[in-house]
Amino acid sequence: MPEESTQWLVELHEQQGSSTLYRLAVMLGAGERAKEVVHTCFFALHRRGHRVIDPNERIEFLQENVVHQARAVRGVEGTIALPPDKDGEYGRILDVIRALPLHLSEHLIVSHYLTRFGPELASIMRMTLRRSNRRLETALMTVHQALGATGSLEATAEEVMAALQSCARTIQAPQTDEFEAELAALPPRQRLRVSIGALVVIAMLALALGFTVATMTRAIIPRQEETSPEQPTASASPGEHALPALVLGVPVYYVGRSDGLLYPESRDLPSSGQLVRSALEAVFALAPMDPDLRSAWSPGQLLSVDVQGSYLTVDLSSSAYESLSGEDAAQAIDQVVYTANNLVGVPGLRVRFLADGGPPPSPFDQAEGYATYGLTPIAPVRIMSPKNLAQYPAGDIQIRGEVHPVYSRPQVAITDTRKGQVVLQKRADRSKQPNRQGWYEWTLTVSLPPGDYDITVAAGNETKNSASSFEENKLIHVE
């Protein structure tokens, strides 16, 4: 039984997770991984439970993350998975919802199954209120017309709500015992915020060691364990710079929810003649696989990407800039700048922003553009592979990542979350020299039988008079 301090989470899971949220994840296309999605979101809430106190905020946090984790698991080629109507009463309505474009059916399910509308729905879907309302109205009107309904739009909305509630009841909810066991098995963990002073020391030491960390301009082709990467080819960007037409393992930078630092996630992106455009589109359109991460940007559209000389100009719809100021704006800028610099082989690249082809709002309007500024904004210890929620066959699995030069050789701890046992604690092998970005690469190969595992990597800051440490974790499934 979990300790008293986690009883609130167990009760919340019994009320929401094992029924409402699990069924939502199934309907949104998470399939057999629906339970895994729900548990991952509850564990993320557990890590920040001392900050998210209000019961309604906790439920909204879970709903938002389940929606986007289900979307990430489903993928861009996935489909909505509404079970058949056994009684036949709502079969026609459900067929119409299944036939909707994916973005409309998803919006309709979230709003009418969870009964969330207005600002609450917009927050869950991570978009502006105006855009959310427009999408919901389009979805409802499409269903209304497809049914040939003669009544009001409100009457159609009530039928959609009843159909989804009836459909959800046909989905068998899982037992809660497994969640309690996994929760009790979680190792105590707290991702520590690195102080500003420590970051300044880190940056100065890195520069003193002579690492070329100011540009991060080498095109990166990360190794992948899950799949075999395609061979890169060259294609011309608008500025006549050759960009690798890769598909697998493209680093996309997101922001840590608790610390505000940047974290790269390896994403498999659609093939494009200009890979940097695909990567930047991912910043706005793809939810991170790890619920501890988020995008600082407001939902918006990437209109164009143009490279001319040492400048990359990014034209975004005005909606992308809405409500961005202060720290959020700085993090949003860093997301784009660091994602682009990893892919565009232009020394000293600077990124400029436009809004619908014109000047962007402050603070995105710096005429000289924005450049990388070393390792300072990036999390000092990172797991590059495996991805969060990755699936592997039983056998050897390579865990790899990067660590800041002033941090120690990482300690890897692997916990079998089903049994509540730590199955491995070992220091990873670290490269003798940093790579061109200034990071030390680390690896560890382990052999794992079938099960669910929590991989936690920790390293300490070895700077004089510093006792700070840093952790990152990923959850994986081994079949």
Solvent accessible surface area in square Angstrom, and as a share of the most:
residue,aa,sasa,rsa
1,M,167,0.75
2,P,10,0.06
3,E,120,0.54
4,E,148,0.67
5,S,71,0.46
6,T,9,0.05
7,Q,44,0.20
8,W,64,0.22
9,L,0,0.00
10,V,2,0.01
11,E,79,0.36
12,L,18,0.09
13,H,2,0.01
14,E,86,0.39
15,Q,118,0.53
16,Q,38,0.17
17,G,0,0.00
18,S,11,0.07
19,S,29,0.19
20,T,38,0.22
21,L,0,0.00
22,Y,37,0.14
23,R,52,0.19
24,L,0,0.00
25,A,0,0.00
26,V,24,0.14
27,M,0,0.00
28,L,0,0.00
29,G,17,0.16
30,A,5,0.04
31,G,39,0.37
32,E,181,0.81
33,R,46,0.17
34,A,0,0.00
35,K,63,0.27
36,E,41,0.18
37,V,0,0.00
38,V,2,0.01
39,H,9,0.04
40,T,4,0.02
41,C,0,0.00
42,F,0,0.00
43,F,5,0.02
44,A,0,0.00
45,L,0,0.00
46,H,59,0.26
47,R,58,0.21
48,R,16,0.06
49,G,6,0.05
50,H,118,0.53
51,R,124,0.45
52,V,23,0.13
53,I,106,0.54
54,D,61,0.32
55,P,93,0.58
56,N,97,0.50
57,E,96,0.43
58,R,36,0.13
59,I,34,0.17
60,E,54,0.24
61,F,22,0.09
62,L,0,0.00
63,Q,9,0.04
64,E,29,0.13
65,N,2,0.01
66,V,0,0.00
67,V,0,0.00
68,H,5,0.02
69,Q,4,0.02
70,A,0,0.00
71,R,53,0.19
72,A,19,0.15
73,V,30,0.17
74,R,28,0.10
75,G,30,0.28
76,V,104,0.60
77,E,156,0.70
78,G,22,0.21
79,T,98,0.57
80,I,20,0.10
81,A,45,0.35
82,L,10,0.05
83,P,29,0.18
84,P,101,0.63
85,D,25,0.13
86,K,163,0.69
87,D,127,0.66
88,G,54,0.52
89,E,128,0.57
90,Y,44,0.17
91,G,22,0.21
92,R,153,0.56
93,I,11,0.06
94,L,1,0.00
95,D,83,0.43
96,V,22,0.13
97,I,0,0.00
98,R,85,0.31
99,A,86,0.66
100,L,15,0.07
101,P,69,0.44
102,L,53,0.26
103,H,85,0.38
104,L,13,0.06
105,S,1,0.01
106,E,4,0.02
107,H,0,0.00
108,L,0,0.00
109,I,0,0.00
110,V,0,0.00
111,S,0,0.00
112,H,2,0.01
113,Y,16,0.06
114,L,15,0.08
115,T,71,0.41
116,R,35,0.13
117,F,81,0.34
118,G,20,0.19
119,P,96,0.60
120,E,75,0.33
121,L,0,0.00
122,A,6,0.04
123,S,67,0.43
124,I,3,0.01
125,M,4,0.02
126,R,61,0.22
127,M,20,0.09
128,T,23,0.13
129,L,80,0.40
130,R,164,0.60
131,R,75,0.27
132,S,0,0.00
133,N,68,0.35
134,R,129,0.47
135,R,43,0.16
136,L,20,0.10
137,E,105,0.47
138,T,64,0.37
139,A,0,0.00
140,L,17,0.08
141,M,75,0.33
142,T,51,0.30
143,V,0,0.00
144,H,26,0.12
145,Q,125,0.55
146,A,55,0.43
147,L,22,0.11
148,G,53,0.51
149,A,38,0.29
150,T,144,0.84
151,G,46,0.44
152,S,60,0.39
153,L,48,0.24
154,E,121,0.54
155,A,43,0.34
156,T,2,0.01
157,A,18,0.14
158,E,122,0.55
159,E,82,0.37
160,V,0,0.00
161,M,56,0.25
162,A,39,0.30
163,A,0,0.00
164,L,0,0.00
165,Q,57,0.25
166,S,19,0.12
167,C,2,0.01
168,A,3,0.02
169,R,165,0.60
170,T,47,0.27
171,I,15,0.08
172,Q,151,0.67
173,A,22,0.17
174,P,34,0.22
175,Q,139,0.62
176,T,30,0.17
177,D,105,0.55
178,E,64,0.28
179,F,1,0.00
180,E,30,0.14
181,A,49,0.38
182,E,12,0.05
183,L,7,0.03
184,A,59,0.46
185,A,16,0.13
186,L,23,0.11
187,P,39,0.25
188,P,137,0.86
189,R,47,0.17
190,Q,116,0.52
191,R,39,0.14
192,L,71,0.35
193,R,164,0.60
194,V,7,0.04
195,S,66,0.43
196,I,131,0.67
197,G,45,0.43
198,A,18,0.14
199,L,17,0.08
200,V,76,0.44
201,V,59,0.34
202,I,2,0.01
203,A,26,0.20
204,M,124,0.55
205,L,66,0.33
206,A,1,0.01
207,L,112,0.56
208,A,85,0.66
209,L,106,0.53
210,G,56,0.54
211,F,34,0.14
212,T,99,0.57
213,V,4,0.02
214,A,57,0.44
215,T,47,0.27
216,M,6,0.03
217,T,21,0.12
218,R,83,0.30
219,A,38,0.30
220,I,33,0.17
221,I,87,0.44
222,P,14,0.09
223,R,126,0.46
224,Q,22,0.10
225,E,55,0.25
226,E,55,0.25
227,T,69,0.40
228,S,97,0.63
229,P,57,0.36
230,E,104,0.46
231,Q,152,0.68
232,P,56,0.35
233,T,88,0.51
234,A,82,0.64
235,S,33,0.21
236,A,69,0.53
237,S,5,0.03
238,P,67,0.42
239,G,14,0.13
240,E,140,0.63
241,H,56,0.25
242,A,73,0.57
243,L,1,0.01
244,P,21,0.13
245,A,21,0.17
246,L,8,0.04
247,V,26,0.15
248,L,28,0.14
249,G,0,0.00
250,V,1,0.01
251,P,4,0.02
252,V,0,0.00
253,Y,5,0.02
254,Y,0,0.00
255,V,0,0.00
256,G,1,0.01
257,R,61,0.22
258,S,32,0.21
259,D,9,0.05
260,G,23,0.22
261,L,15,0.08
262,L,2,0.01
263,Y,2,0.01
264,P,10,0.07
265,E,15,0.07
266,S,5,0.03
267,R,21,0.08
268,D,67,0.35
269,L,5,0.02
270,P,93,0.58
271,S,82,0.53
272,S,32,0.20
273,G,47,0.45
274,Q,19,0.08
275,L,1,0.01
276,V,0,0.00
277,R,71,0.26
278,S,10,0.06
279,A,0,0.00
280,L,0,0.00
281,E,65,0.29
282,A,3,0.03
283,V,1,0.00
284,F,30,0.13
285,A,69,0.53
286,L,45,0.22
287,A,9,0.07
288,P,3,0.02
289,M,23,0.10
290,D,4,0.02
291,P,3,0.02
292,D,8,0.04
293,L,2,0.01
294,R,59,0.22
295,S,30,0.20
296,A,6,0.04
297,W,17,0.06
298,S,18,0.11
299,P,24,0.15
300,G,15,0.15
301,Q,115,0.51
302,L,9,0.04
303,L,66,0.33
304,S,49,0.32
305,V,7,0.04
306,D,47,0.24
307,V,0,0.00
308,Q,104,0.46
309,G,50,0.48
310,S,47,0.30
311,Y,63,0.24
312,L,0,0.00
313,T,31,0.18
314,V,0,0.00
315,D,15,0.08
316,L,0,0.00
317,S,17,0.11
318,S,56,0.36
319,S,26,0.17
320,A,0,0.00
321,Y,10,0.04
322,E,65,0.29
323,S,115,0.74
324,L,17,0.09
325,S,76,0.49
326,G,58,0.56
327,E,128,0.57
328,D,56,0.29
329,A,0,0.00
330,A,53,0.41
331,Q,14,0.06
332,A,0,0.00
333,I,14,0.07
334,D,16,0.08
335,Q,0,0.00
336,V,0,0.00
337,V,1,0.00
338,Y,0,0.00
339,T,0,0.00
340,A,0,0.00
341,N,1,0.01
342,N,3,0.01
343,L,2,0.01
344,V,0,0.00
345,G,51,0.49
346,V,10,0.06
347,P,107,0.67
348,G,39,0.38
349,L,2,0.01
350,R,73,0.27
351,V,0,0.00
352,R,91,0.33
353,F,7,0.03
354,L,56,0.28
355,A,13,0.10
356,D,85,0.44
357,G,51,0.49
358,G,23,0.22
359,P,122,0.77
360,P,15,0.10
361,P,63,0.40
362,S,84,0.54
363,P,55,0.34
364,F,2,0.01
365,D,76,0.39
366,Q,73,0.32
367,A,83,0.64
368,E,90,0.40
369,G,0,0.00
370,Y,27,0.10
371,A,34,0.26
372,T,11,0.06
373,Y,118,0.45
374,G,8,0.08
375,L,4,0.02
376,T,30,0.18
377,P,14,0.09
378,I,2,0.01
379,A,0,0.00
380,P,2,0.01
381,V,0,0.00
382,R,6,0.02
383,I,6,0.03
384,M,27,0.12
385,S,2,0.01
386,P,0,0.00
387,K,41,0.18
388,N,5,0.02
389,L,1,0.00
390,A,11,0.09
391,Q,73,0.32
392,Y,13,0.05
393,P,104,0.65
394,A,52,0.40
395,G,25,0.24
396,D,112,0.58
397,I,3,0.01
398,Q,52,0.23
399,I,0,0.00
400,R,18,0.07
401,G,4,0.04
402,E,24,0.11
403,V,0,0.00
404,H,3,0.01
405,P,16,0.10
406,V,16,0.09
407,Y,0,0.00
408,S,20,0.13
409,R,103,0.38
410,P,0,0.00
411,Q,58,0.26
412,V,0,0.00
413,A,23,0.18
414,I,0,0.00
415,T,4,0.03
416,D,9,0.04
417,T,6,0.03
418,R,117,0.43
419,K,142,0.60
420,G,36,0.35
421,Q,103,0.46
422,V,81,0.47
423,V,70,0.40
424,L,45,0.22
425,Q,125,0.56
426,K,112,0.47
427,R,106,0.39
428,A,0,0.00
429,D,96,0.50
430,R,78,0.29
431,S,41,0.26
432,K,184,0.78
433,Q,136,0.60
434,P,27,0.17
435,N,28,0.14
436,R,156,0.57
437,Q,5,0.02
438,G,0,0.00
439,W,2,0.01
440,Y,30,0.11
441,E,64,0.29
442,W,1,0.00
443,T,38,0.22
444,L,11,0.05
445,T,80,0.47
446,V,8,0.04
447,S,79,0.51
448,L,9,0.04
449,P,83,0.52
450,P,82,0.52
451,G,1,0.01
452,D,30,0.16
453,Y,3,0.01
454,D,1,0.01
455,I,0,0.00
456,T,15,0.09
457,V,0,0.00
458,A,29,0.22
459,A,5,0.04
460,G,25,0.24
461,N,11,0.06
462,E,117,0.53
463,T,23,0.13
464,K,171,0.72
465,N,151,0.77
466,S,36,0.23
467,A,108,0.84
468,S,32,0.21
469,S,41,0.26
470,F,1,0.00
471,E,38,0.17
472,E,5,0.02
473,N,7,0.04
474,K,7,0.03
475,L,22,0.11
476,I,4,0.02
477,H,37,0.16
478,V,1,0.00
479,E,116,0.52
